[in-house]
Amino acid sequence: MSKPIQPLSDVPGSSQIRVCRVLTQDKGTLDYLDSVGIRPTTRLRLENTTPIGMVSVPS
């Protein structure tokens, strides 16, 4: 059974995640995410989330 899709802002820090989709259509944001290797199917470990929904991942 697969886990439900949820926004990164709802995922606790130190969680292992797989990017399912990127909702923005902003070219600058998409280009940046692609340049750092974040795209659908990418697996990441979240380092931290903030109360306003910002997330960080280890570099």
PDBQT receptor file of N, H, CA, C and O in Angstrom, charges set to zero:
ATOM      1  N   MET A   1       0.842  -1.164   0.000  1.00  0.00    +0.000 N 
ATOM      2  CA  MET A   1       0.000   0.000   0.000  1.00  0.00    +0.000 C 
ATOM      3  C   MET A   1       0.897   1.241   0.000  1.00  0.00    +0.000 C 
ATOM      4  O   MET A   1       1.850   1.310   0.777  1.00  0.00    +0.000 OA
ATOM      5  N   SER A   2       0.608   2.214  -0.855  1.00  0.00    +0.000 N 
ATOM      6  H   SER A   2      -0.165   2.158  -1.486  1.00  0.00    +0.000 HD
ATOM      7  CA  SER A   2       1.423   3.414  -0.916  1.00  0.00    +0.000 C 
ATOM      8  C   SER A   2       0.953   4.431   0.118  1.00  0.00    +0.000 C 
ATOM      9  O   SER A   2      -0.207   4.437   0.530  1.00  0.00    +0.000 OA
ATOM     10  N   LYS A   3       1.877   5.282   0.521  1.00  0.00    +0.000 N 
ATOM     11  H   LYS A   3       2.820   5.277   0.186  1.00  0.00    +0.000 HD
ATOM     12  CA  LYS A   3       1.551   6.331   1.482  1.00  0.00    +0.000 C 
ATOM     13  C   LYS A   3       0.805   7.446   0.768  1.00  0.00    +0.000 C 
ATOM     14  O   LYS A   3       0.997   7.643  -0.432  1.00  0.00    +0.000 OA
ATOM     15  N   PRO A   4      -0.043   8.180   1.481  1.00  0.00    +0.000 N 
ATOM     16  CA  PRO A   4      -0.779   9.271   0.843  1.00  0.00    +0.000 C 
ATOM     17  C   PRO A   4       0.150  10.417   0.454  1.00  0.00    +0.000 C 
ATOM     18  O   PRO A   4       1.178  10.642   1.093  1.00  0.00    +0.000 OA
ATOM     19  N   ILE A   5      -0.217  11.125  -0.582  1.00  0.00    +0.000 N 
ATOM     20  H   ILE A   5      -1.052  10.942  -1.102  1.00  0.00    +0.000 HD
ATOM     21  CA  ILE A   5       0.528  12.314  -0.991  1.00  0.00    +0.000 C 
ATOM     22  C   ILE A   5       0.166  13.444  -0.043  1.00  0.00    +0.000 C 
ATOM     23  O   ILE A   5      -1.011  13.671   0.236  1.00  0.00    +0.000 OA
ATOM     24  N   GLN A   6       1.173  14.153   0.453  1.00  0.00    +0.000 N 
ATOM     25  H   GLN A   6       2.130  13.968   0.226  1.00  0.00    +0.000 HD
ATOM     26  CA  GLN A   6       0.922  15.285   1.333  1.00  0.00    +0.000 C 
ATOM     27  C   GLN A   6       1.941  16.374   1.051  1.00  0.00    +0.000 C 
ATOM     28  O   GLN A   6       3.036  16.089   0.567  1.00  0.00    +0.000 OA
ATOM     29  N   PRO A   7       1.590  17.624   1.350  1.00  0.00    +0.000 N 
ATOM     30  CA  PRO A   7       2.532  18.721   1.123  1.00  0.00    +0.000 C 
ATOM     31  C   PRO A   7       3.751  18.589   2.029  1.00  0.00    +0.000 C 
ATOM     32  O   PRO A   7       3.655  18.064   3.138  1.00  0.00    +0.000 OA
ATOM     33  N   LEU A   8       4.892  19.067   1.551  1.00  0.00    +0.000 N 
ATOM     34  H   LEU A   8       4.969  19.494   0.650  1.00  0.00    +0.000 HD
ATOM     35  CA  LEU A   8       6.106  19.008   2.365  1.00  0.00    +0.000 C 
ATOM     36  C   LEU A   8       5.930  19.722   3.696  1.00  0.00    +0.000 C 
ATOM     37  O   LEU A   8       6.516  19.318   4.700  1.00  0.00    +0.000 OA
ATOM     38  N   SER A   9       5.128  20.780   3.709  1.00  0.00    +0.000 N 
ATOM     39  H   SER A   9       4.652  21.108   2.893  1.00  0.00    +0.000 HD
ATOM     40  CA  SER A   9       4.926  21.517   4.952  1.00  0.00    +0.000 C 
ATOM     41  C   SER A   9       4.232  20.687   6.027  1.00  0.00    +0.000 C 
ATOM     42  O   SER A   9       4.269  21.054   7.202  1.00  0.00    +0.000 OA
ATOM     43  N   ASP A  10       3.600  19.577   5.650  1.00  0.00    +0.000 N 
ATOM     44  H   ASP A  10       3.570  19.279   4.695  1.00  0.00    +0.000 HD
ATOM     45  CA  ASP A  10       2.935  18.688   6.613  1.00  0.00    +0.000 C 
ATOM     46  C   ASP A  10       3.801  17.506   7.039  1.00  0.00    +0.000 C 
ATOM     47  O   ASP A  10       3.394  16.719   7.893  1.00  0.00    +0.000 OA
ATOM     48  N   VAL A  11       4.987  17.375   6.455  1.00  0.00    +0.000 N 
ATOM     49  H   VAL A  11       5.318  18.015   5.761  1.00  0.00    +0.000 HD
ATOM     50  CA  VAL A  11       5.863  16.238   6.749  1.00  0.00    +0.000 C 
ATOM     51  C   VAL A  11       6.827  16.628   7.862  1.00  0.00    +0.000 C 
ATOM     52  O   VAL A  11       7.476  17.670   7.772  1.00  0.00    +0.000 OA
ATOM     53  N   PRO A  12       6.934  15.815   8.911  1.00  0.00    +0.000 N 
ATOM     54  CA  PRO A  12       7.857  16.163   9.998  1.00  0.00    +0.000 C 
ATOM     55  C   PRO A  12       9.321  16.115   9.548  1.00  0.00    +0.000 C 
ATOM     56  O   PRO A  12       9.682  15.361   8.644  1.00  0.00    +0.000 OA
ATOM     57  N   GLY A  13      10.156  16.934  10.196  1.00  0.00    +0.000 N 
ATOM     58  H   GLY A  13       9.863  17.547  10.931  1.00  0.00    +0.000 HD
ATOM     59  CA  GLY A  13      11.588  16.932   9.909  1.00  0.00    +0.000 C 
ATOM     60  C   GLY A  13      12.193  15.548  10.086  1.00  0.00    +0.000 C 
ATOM     61  O   GLY A  13      11.653  14.713  10.812  1.00  0.00    +0.000 OA
ATOM     62  N   SER A  14      13.293  15.315   9.433  1.00  0.00    +0.000 N 
ATOM     63  H   SER A  14      13.732  15.993   8.843  1.00  0.00    +0.000 HD
ATOM     64  CA  SER A  14      14.028  14.045   9.453  1.00  0.00    +0.000 C 
ATOM     65  C   SER A  14      13.263  12.904   8.785  1.00  0.00    +0.000 C 
ATOM     66  O   SER A  14      13.587  11.737   9.007  1.00  0.00    +0.000 OA
ATOM     67  N   SER A  15      12.255  13.221   7.970  1.00  0.00    +0.000 N 
ATOM     68  H   SER A  15      11.993  14.169   7.790  1.00  0.00    +0.000 HD
ATOM     69  CA  SER A  15      11.502  12.190   7.256  1.00  0.00    +0.000 C 
ATOM     70  C   SER A  15      12.137  11.913   5.893  1.00  0.00    +0.000 C 
ATOM     71  O   SER A  15      12.683  12.808   5.247  1.00  0.00    +0.000 OA
ATOM     72  N   GLN A  16      12.051  10.662   5.480  1.00  0.00    +0.000 N 
ATOM     73  H   GLN A  16      11.608   9.935   6.004  1.00  0.00    +0.000 HD
ATOM     74  CA  GLN A  16      12.444  10.286   4.126  1.00  0.00    +0.000 C 
ATOM     75  C   GLN A  16      11.221  10.486   3.237  1.00  0.00    +0.000 C 
ATOM     76  O   GLN A  16      10.131  10.014   3.562  1.00  0.00    +0.000 OA
ATOM     77  N   ILE A  17      11.399  11.186   2.116  1.00  0.00    +0.000 N 
ATOM     78  H   ILE A  17      12.284  11.570   1.852  1.00  0.00    +0.000 HD
ATOM     79  CA  ILE A  17      10.256  11.439   1.241  1.00  0.00    +0.000 C 
ATOM     80  C   ILE A  17      10.635  11.156  -0.217  1.00  0.00    +0.000 C 
ATOM     81  O   ILE A  17      11.814  11.071  -0.563  1.00  0.00    +0.000 OA
ATOM     82  N   ARG A  18       9.625  11.014  -1.049  1.00  0.00    +0.000 N 
ATOM     83  H   ARG A  18       8.668  11.083  -0.769  1.00  0.00    +0.000 HD
ATOM     84  CA  ARG A  18       9.816  10.935  -2.497  1.00  0.00    +0.000 C 
ATOM     85  C   ARG A  18       8.964  12.043  -3.097  1.00  0.00    +0.000 C 
ATOM     86  O   ARG A  18       7.771  12.143  -2.810  1.00  0.00    +0.000 OA
ATOM     87  N   VAL A  19       9.578  12.872  -3.930  1.00  0.00    +0.000 N 
ATOM     88  H   VAL A  19      10.547  12.790  -4.164  1.00  0.00    +0.000 HD
ATOM     89  CA  VAL A  19       8.847  13.955  -4.587  1.00  0.00    +0.000 C 
ATOM     90  C   VAL A  19       7.910  13.331  -5.618  1.00  0.00    +0.000 C 
ATOM     91  O   VAL A  19       8.354  12.611  -6.512  1.00  0.00    +0.000 OA
ATOM     92  N   CYS A  20       6.624  13.608  -5.490  1.00  0.00    +0.000 N 
ATOM     93  H   CYS A  20       6.264  14.193  -4.764  1.00  0.00    +0.000 HD
ATOM     94  CA  CYS A  20       5.631  13.072  -6.428  1.00  0.00    +0.000 C 
ATOM     95  C   CYS A  20       5.297  14.065  -7.519  1.00  0.00    +0.000 C 
ATOM     96  O   CYS A  20       5.115  13.697  -8.679  1.00  0.00    +0.000 OA
ATOM     97  N   ARG A  21       5.217  15.331  -7.135  1.00  0.00    +0.000 N 
ATOM     98  H   ARG A  21       5.364  15.630  -6.192  1.00  0.00    +0.000 HD
ATOM     99  CA  ARG A  21       4.921  16.367  -8.120  1.00  0.00    +0.000 C 
ATOM    100  C   ARG A  21       5.358  17.712  -7.565  1.00  0.00    +0.000 C 
ATOM    101  O   ARG A  21       5.511  17.892  -6.357  1.00  0.00    +0.000 OA
ATOM    102  N   VAL A  22       5.553  18.642  -8.477  1.00  0.00    +0.000 N 
ATOM    103  H   VAL A  22       5.429  18.496  -9.458  1.00  0.00    +0.000 HD
ATOM    104  CA  VAL A  22       5.890  20.021  -8.123  1.00  0.00    +0.000 C 
ATOM    105  C   VAL A  22       4.766  20.873  -8.688  1.00  0.00    +0.000 C 
ATOM    106  O   VAL A  22       4.549  20.897  -9.900  1.00  0.00    +0.000 OA
ATOM    107  N   LEU A  23       4.052  21.571  -7.816  1.00  0.00    +0.000 N 
ATOM    108  H   LEU A  23       4.228  21.552  -6.832  1.00  0.00    +0.000 HD
ATOM    109  CA  LEU A  23       2.852  22.276  -8.250  1.00  0.00    +0.000 C 
ATOM    110  C   LEU A  23       3.121  23.622  -8.915  1.00  0.00    +0.000 C 
ATOM    111  O   LEU A  23       2.292  24.092  -9.695  1.00  0.00    +0.000 OA
ATOM    112  N   THR A  24       4.242  24.244  -8.631  1.00  0.00    +0.000 N 
ATOM    113  H   THR A  24       4.916  23.863  -7.998  1.00  0.00    +0.000 HD
ATOM    114  CA  THR A  24       4.494  25.555  -9.220  1.00  0.00    +0.000 C 
ATOM    115  C   THR A  24       4.684  25.455 -10.733  1.00  0.00    +0.000 C 
ATOM    116  O   THR A  24       5.144  24.437 -11.250  1.00  0.00    +0.000 OA
ATOM    117  N   GLN A  25       4.326  26.507 -11.414  1.00  0.00    +0.000 N 
ATOM    118  H   GLN A  25       3.952  27.334 -10.994  1.00  0.00    +0.000 HD
ATOM    119  CA  GLN A  25       4.589  26.600 -12.849  1.00  0.00    +0.000 C 
ATOM    120  C   GLN A  25       5.572  27.722 -13.140  1.00  0.00    +0.000 C 
ATOM    121  O   GLN A  25       5.814  28.065 -14.298  1.00  0.00    +0.000 OA
ATOM    122  N   ASP A  26       6.144  28.298 -12.066  1.00  0.00    +0.000 N 
ATOM    123  H   ASP A  26       5.948  28.020 -11.126  1.00  0.00    +0.000 HD
ATOM    124  CA  ASP A  26       7.108  29.380 -12.217  1.00  0.00    +0.000 C 
ATOM    125  C   ASP A  26       8.415  28.833 -12.781  1.00  0.00    +0.000 C 
ATOM    126  O   ASP A  26       9.060  27.988 -12.162  1.00  0.00    +0.000 OA
ATOM    127  N   LYS A  27       8.801  29.321 -13.960  1.00  0.00    +0.000 N 
ATOM    128  H   LYS A  27       8.276  30.008 -14.463  1.00  0.00    +0.000 HD
ATOM    129  CA  LYS A  27       9.984  28.791 -14.644  1.00  0.00    +0.000 C 
ATOM    130  C   LYS A  27      11.251  28.927 -13.804  1.00  0.00    +0.000 C 
ATOM    131  O   LYS A  27      12.072  28.011 -13.767  1.00  0.00    +0.000 OA
ATOM    132  N   GLY A  28      11.414  30.060 -13.133  1.00  0.00    +0.000 N 
ATOM    133  H   GLY A  28      10.747  30.804 -13.163  1.00  0.00    +0.000 HD
ATOM    134  CA  GLY A  28      12.606  30.254 -12.308  1.00  0.00    +0.000 C 
ATOM    135  C   GLY A  28      12.697  29.238 -11.193  1.00  0.00    +0.000 C 
ATOM    136  O   GLY A  28      13.768  28.690 -10.933  1.00  0.00    +0.000 OA
ATOM    137  N   THR A  29      11.585  28.983 -10.533  1.00  0.00    +0.000 N 
ATOM    138  H   THR A  29      10.715  29.428 -10.744  1.00  0.00    +0.000 HD
ATOM    139  CA  THR A  29      11.554  27.995  -9.451  1.00  0.00    +0.000 C 
ATOM    140  C   THR A  29      11.806  26.599  -9.992  1.00  0.00    +0.000 C 
ATOM    141  O   THR A  29      12.584  25.839  -9.416  1.00  0.00    +0.000 OA
ATOM    142  N   LEU A  30      11.153  26.256 -11.097  1.00  0.00    +0.000 N 
ATOM    143  H   LEU A  30      10.521  26.874 -11.565  1.00  0.00    +0.000 HD
ATOM    144  CA  LEU A  30      11.354  24.930 -11.698  1.00  0.00    +0.000 C 
ATOM    145  C   LEU A  30      12.798  24.744 -12.149  1.00  0.00    +0.000 C 
ATOM    146  O   LEU A  30      13.370  23.671 -11.954  1.00  0.00    +0.000 OA
ATOM    147  N   ASP A  31      13.393  25.771 -12.749  1.00  0.00    +0.000 N 
ATOM    148  H   ASP A  31      12.928  26.642 -12.908  1.00  0.00    +0.000 HD
ATOM    149  CA  ASP A  31      14.796  25.681 -13.173  1.00  0.00    +0.000 C 
ATOM    150  C   ASP A  31      15.713  25.483 -11.974  1.00  0.00    +0.000 C 
ATOM    151  O   ASP A  31      16.654  24.691 -12.033  1.00  0.00    +0.000 OA
ATOM    152  N   TYR A  32      15.441  26.205 -10.881  1.00  0.00    +0.000 N 
ATOM    153  H   TYR A  32      14.677  26.849 -10.834  1.00  0.00    +0.000 HD
ATOM    154  CA  TYR A  32      16.262  26.057  -9.680  1.00  0.00    +0.000 C 
ATOM    155  C   TYR A  32      16.142  24.644  -9.110  1.00  0.00    +0.000 C 
ATOM    156  O   TYR A  32      17.150  23.994  -8.833  1.00  0.00    +0.000 OA
ATOM    157  N   LEU A  33      14.911  24.173  -8.938  1.00  0.00    +0.000 N 
ATOM    158  H   LEU A  33      14.092  24.700  -9.163  1.00  0.00    +0.000 HD
ATOM    159  CA  LEU A  33      14.719  22.827  -8.391  1.00  0.00    +0.000 C 
ATOM    160  C   LEU A  33      15.415  21.784  -9.255  1.00  0.00    +0.000 C 
ATOM    161  O   LEU A  33      16.042  20.862  -8.731  1.00  0.00    +0.000 OA
ATOM    162  N   ASP A  34      15.311  21.922 -10.574  1.00  0.00    +0.000 N 
ATOM    163  H   ASP A  34      14.802  22.670 -10.999  1.00  0.00    +0.000 HD
ATOM    164  CA  ASP A  34      15.974  20.990 -11.484  1.00  0.00    +0.000 C 
ATOM    165  C   ASP A  34      17.497  21.073 -11.328  1.00  0.00    +0.000 C 
ATOM    166  O   ASP A  34      18.182  20.051 -11.364  1.00  0.00    +0.000 OA
ATOM    167  N   SER A  35      18.019  22.280 -11.156  1.00  0.00    +0.000 N 
ATOM    168  H   SER A  35      17.462  23.110 -11.126  1.00  0.00    +0.000 HD
ATOM    169  CA  SER A  35      19.477  22.450 -11.052  1.00  0.00    +0.000 C 
ATOM    170  C   SER A  35      20.049  21.801  -9.796  1.00  0.00    +0.000 C 
ATOM    171  O   SER A  35      21.222  21.429  -9.771  1.00  0.00    +0.000 OA
ATOM    172  N   VAL A  36      19.229  21.663  -8.751  1.00  0.00    +0.000 N 
ATOM    173  H   VAL A  36      18.276  21.965  -8.772  1.00  0.00    +0.000 HD
ATOM    174  CA  VAL A  36      19.700  21.016  -7.518  1.00  0.00    +0.000 C 
ATOM    175  C   VAL A  36      19.214  19.568  -7.417  1.00  0.00    +0.000 C 
ATOM    176  O   VAL A  36      19.367  18.920  -6.382  1.00  0.00    +0.000 OA
ATOM    177  N   GLY A  37      18.623  19.073  -8.513  1.00  0.00    +0.000 N 
ATOM    178  H   GLY A  37      18.499  19.600  -9.354  1.00  0.00    +0.000 HD
ATOM    179  CA  GLY A  37      18.259  17.656  -8.575  1.00  0.00    +0.000 C 
ATOM    180  C   GLY A  37      16.923  17.304  -7.952  1.00  0.00    +0.000 C 
ATOM    181  O   GLY A  37      16.662  16.133  -7.677  1.00  0.00    +0.000 OA
ATOM    182  N   ILE A  38      16.063  18.302  -7.723  1.00  0.00    +0.000 N 
ATOM    183  H   ILE A  38      16.274  19.254  -7.947  1.00  0.00    +0.000 HD
ATOM    184  CA  ILE A  38      14.747  18.013  -7.140  1.00  0.00    +0.000 C 
ATOM    185  C   ILE A  38      13.712  18.032  -8.247  1.00  0.00    +0.000 C 
ATOM    186  O   ILE A  38      13.413  19.072  -8.833  1.00  0.00    +0.000 OA
ATOM    187  N   ARG A  39      13.168  16.842  -8.518  1.00  0.00    +0.000 N 
ATOM    188  H   ARG A  39      13.410  15.997  -8.042  1.00  0.00    +0.000 HD
ATOM    189  CA  ARG A  39      12.150  16.670  -9.562  1.00  0.00    +0.000 C 
ATOM    190  C   ARG A  39      11.321  15.448  -9.174  1.00  0.00    +0.000 C 
ATOM    191  O   ARG A  39      11.720  14.695  -8.286  1.00  0.00    +0.000 OA
ATOM    192  N   PRO A  40      10.187  15.237  -9.815  1.00  0.00    +0.000 N 
ATOM    193  CA  PRO A  40       9.391  14.046  -9.481  1.00  0.00    +0.000 C 
ATOM    194  C   PRO A  40      10.239  12.773  -9.511  1.00  0.00    +0.000 C 
ATOM    195  O   PRO A  40      11.075  12.591 -10.396  1.00  0.00    +0.000 OA
ATOM    196  N   THR A  41      10.016  11.919  -8.556  1.00  0.00    +0.000 N 
ATOM    197  H   THR A  41       9.337  12.067  -7.837  1.00  0.00    +0.000 HD
ATOM    198  CA  THR A  41      10.683  10.637  -8.272  1.00  0.00    +0.000 C 
ATOM    199  C   THR A  41      11.949  10.787  -7.429  1.00  0.00    +0.000 C 
ATOM    200  O   THR A  41      12.498   9.780  -6.983  1.00  0.00    +0.000 OA
ATOM    201  N   THR A  42      12.432  12.020  -7.194  1.00  0.00    +0.000 N 
ATOM    202  H   THR A  42      11.985  12.838  -7.556  1.00  0.00    +0.000 HD
ATOM    203  CA  THR A  42      13.612  12.226  -6.355  1.00  0.00    +0.000 C 
ATOM    204  C   THR A  42      13.292  11.823  -4.919  1.00  0.00    +0.000 C 
ATOM    205  O   THR A  42      12.228  12.155  -4.396  1.00  0.00    +0.000 OA
ATOM    206  N   ARG A  43      14.212  11.113  -4.291  1.00  0.00    +0.000 N 
ATOM    207  H   ARG A  43      15.076  10.844  -4.716  1.00  0.00    +0.000 HD
ATOM    208  CA  ARG A  43      14.075  10.754  -2.879  1.00  0.00    +0.000 C 
ATOM    209  C   ARG A  43      14.965  11.689  -2.065  1.00  0.00    +0.000 C 
ATOM    210  O   ARG A  43      16.120  11.932  -2.414  1.00  0.00    +0.000 OA
ATOM    211  N   LEU A  44      14.403  12.210  -0.971  1.00  0.00    +0.000 N 
ATOM    212  H   LEU A  44      13.464  12.012  -0.687  1.00  0.00    +0.000 HD
ATOM    213  CA  LEU A  44      15.099  13.166  -0.117  1.00  0.00    +0.000 C 
ATOM    214  C   LEU A  44      14.871  12.840   1.350  1.00  0.00    +0.000 C 
ATOM    215  O   LEU A  44      13.935  12.125   1.706  1.00  0.00    +0.000 OA
ATOM    216  N   ARG A  45      15.740  13.374   2.188  1.00  0.00    +0.000 N 
ATOM    217  H   ARG A  45      16.501  13.955   1.898  1.00  0.00    +0.000 HD
ATOM    218  CA  ARG A  45      15.492  13.371   3.625  1.00  0.00    +0.000 C 
ATOM    219  C   ARG A  45      15.277  14.819   4.029  1.00  0.00    +0.000 C 
ATOM    220  O   ARG A  45      16.163  15.654   3.850  1.00  0.00    +0.000 OA
ATOM    221  N   LEU A  46      14.114  15.117   4.569  1.00  0.00    +0.000 N 
ATOM    222  H   LEU A  46      13.394  14.438   4.714  1.00  0.00    +0.000 HD
ATOM    223  CA  LEU A  46      13.843  16.466   5.049  1.00  0.00    +0.000 C 
ATOM    224  C   LEU A  46      14.662  16.696   6.298  1.00  0.00    +0.000 C 
ATOM    225  O   LEU A  46      14.738  15.830   7.170  1.00  0.00    +0.000 OA
ATOM    226  N   GLU A  47      15.267  17.849   6.384  1.00  0.00    +0.000 N 
ATOM    227  H   GLU A  47      15.205  18.552   5.676  1.00  0.00    +0.000 HD
ATOM    228  CA  GLU A  47      16.068  18.186   7.553  1.00  0.00    +0.000 C 
ATOM    229  C   GLU A  47      15.220  18.919   8.585  1.00  0.00    +0.000 C 
ATOM    230  O   GLU A  47      15.325  18.662   9.784  1.00  0.00    +0.000 OA
ATOM    231  N   ASN A  48      14.386  19.826   8.111  1.00  0.00    +0.000 N 
ATOM    232  H   ASN A  48      14.301  20.034   7.137  1.00  0.00    +0.000 HD
ATOM    233  CA  ASN A  48      13.637  20.666   9.034  1.00  0.00    +0.000 C 
ATOM    234  C   ASN A  48      12.434  21.252   8.320  1.00  0.00    +0.000 C 
ATOM    235  O   ASN A  48      12.466  21.446   7.105  1.00  0.00    +0.000 OA
ATOM    236  N   THR A  49      11.384  21.533   9.055  1.00  0.00    +0.000 N 
ATOM    237  H   THR A  49      11.358  21.376  10.042  1.00  0.00    +0.000 HD
ATOM    238  CA  THR A  49      10.264  22.312   8.538  1.00  0.00    +0.000 C 
ATOM    239  C   THR A  49       9.989  23.433   9.526  1.00  0.00    +0.000 C 
ATOM    240  O   THR A  49      10.198  23.267  10.728  1.00  0.00    +0.000 OA
ATOM    241  N   THR A  50       9.523  24.568   9.031  1.00  0.00    +0.000 N 
ATOM    242  H   THR A  50       9.354  24.703   8.055  1.00  0.00    +0.000 HD
ATOM    243  CA  THR A  50       9.236  25.707   9.893  1.00  0.00    +0.000 C 
ATOM    244  C   THR A  50       7.731  25.884  10.008  1.00  0.00    +0.000 C 
ATOM    245  O   THR A  50       6.982  25.328   9.205  1.00  0.00    +0.000 OA
ATOM    246  N   PRO A  51       7.277  26.649  10.993  1.00  0.00    +0.000 N 
ATOM    247  CA  PRO A  51       5.833  26.865  11.155  1.00  0.00    +0.000 C 
ATOM    248  C   PRO A  51       5.176  27.506   9.938  1.00  0.00    +0.000 C 
ATOM    249  O   PRO A  51       3.969  27.349   9.748  1.00  0.00    +0.000 OA
ATOM    250  N   ILE A  52       5.935  28.228   9.104  1.00  0.00    +0.000 N 
ATOM    251  H   ILE A  52       6.915  28.356   9.258  1.00  0.00    +0.000 HD
ATOM    252  CA  ILE A  52       5.319  28.846   7.922  1.00  0.00    +0.000 C 
ATOM    253  C   ILE A  52       5.448  27.970   6.677  1.00  0.00    +0.000 C 
ATOM    254  O   ILE A  52       5.134  28.410   5.571  1.00  0.00    +0.000 OA
ATOM    255  N   GLY A  53       5.910  26.732   6.856  1.00  0.00    +0.000 N 
ATOM    256  H   GLY A  53       6.165  26.374   7.754  1.00  0.00    +0.000 HD
ATOM    257  CA  GLY A  53       5.914  25.777   5.749  1.00  0.00    +0.000 C 
ATOM    258  C   GLY A  53       7.186  25.702   4.935  1.00  0.00    +0.000 C 
ATOM    259  O   GLY A  53       7.217  25.007   3.919  1.00  0.00    +0.000 OA
ATOM    260  N   MET A  54       8.256  26.404   5.351  1.00  0.00    +0.000 N 
ATOM    261  H   MET A  54       8.231  26.968   6.176  1.00  0.00    +0.000 HD
ATOM    262  CA  MET A  54       9.520  26.282   4.638  1.00  0.00    +0.000 C 
ATOM    263  C   MET A  54      10.187  24.970   5.050  1.00  0.00    +0.000 C 
ATOM    264  O   MET A  54      10.084  24.550   6.202  1.00  0.00    +0.000 OA
ATOM    265  N   VAL A  55      10.868  24.329   4.105  1.00  0.00    +0.000 N 
ATOM    266  H   VAL A  55      10.952  24.670   3.169  1.00  0.00    +0.000 HD
ATOM    267  CA  VAL A  55      11.549  23.077   4.406  1.00  0.00    +0.000 C 
ATOM    268  C   VAL A  55      13.008  23.192   4.015  1.00  0.00    +0.000 C 
ATOM    269  O   VAL A  55      13.365  24.004   3.161  1.00  0.00    +0.000 OA
ATOM    270  N   SER A  56      13.854  22.382   4.638  1.00  0.00    +0.000 N 
ATOM    271  H   SER A  56      13.564  21.723   5.332  1.00  0.00    +0.000 HD
ATOM    272  CA  SER A  56      15.258  22.310   4.248  1.00  0.00    +0.000 C 
ATOM    273  C   SER A  56      15.642  20.850   4.110  1.00  0.00    +0.000 C 
ATOM    274  O   SER A  56      15.123  19.971   4.798  1.00  0.00    +0.000 OA
ATOM    275  N   VAL A  57      16.575  20.627   3.194  1.00  0.00    +0.000 N 
ATOM    276  H   VAL A  57      16.997  21.341   2.636  1.00  0.00    +0.000 HD
ATOM    277  CA  VAL A  57      17.100  19.283   2.971  1.00  0.00    +0.000 C 
ATOM    278  C   VAL A  57      18.614  19.386   3.060  1.00  0.00    +0.000 C 
ATOM    279  O   VAL A  57      19.180  20.426   2.723  1.00  0.00    +0.000 OA
ATOM    280  N   PRO A  58      19.280  18.325   3.509  1.00  0.00    +0.000 N 
ATOM    281  CA  PRO A  58      20.750  18.367   3.558  1.00  0.00    +0.000 C 
ATOM    282  C   PRO A  58      21.311  18.558   2.159  1.00  0.00    +0.000 C 
ATOM    283  O   PRO A  58      20.780  18.017   1.189  1.00  0.00    +0.000 OA
ATOM    284  N   SER A  59      22.373  19.320   2.062  1.00  0.00    +0.000 N 
ATOM    285  H   SER A  59      22.804  19.759   2.850  1.00  0.00    +0.000 HD
ATOM    286  CA  SER A  59      22.994  19.522   0.740  1.00  0.00    +0.000 C 
ATOM    287  C   SER A  59      24.074  18.517   0.482  1.00  0.00    +0.000 C 
ATOM    288  O   SER A  59      24.700  18.541  -0.578  1.00  0.00    +0.000 OA
TER     289      SER A  59
